[in-house]
């Protein structure tokens, strides 16, 4: 199965992006599953490396790195990154600058598209 998860919400303040990454991690552990995650809008902040959060709080940059280590592809909308002043060299390992063309290609590739 090819799964595309599209995350829209900010890194913190809601749990939608967190739950989307939890699902991406769970899917990436399944045999035969290929996972891609596209961060758009405020969700591009999820991929900023070195986030400092209170003890015991989830760290989305680490979740992204973990998903990438399991083979998930992580794309960050370049226009959204620019609008928020996020440079590509500040992204977590495994995340990369991406585009709407990539999102269109990934959508055509996917058997399942899930938006958070």
Helices and strands as residue ranges (DSSP letters): E 2-7, H 16-28, E 34-39, G 41-47, H 60-69, E 73-77, H 78-83, G 88-90, E 95-98, H 100-109, E 112-115
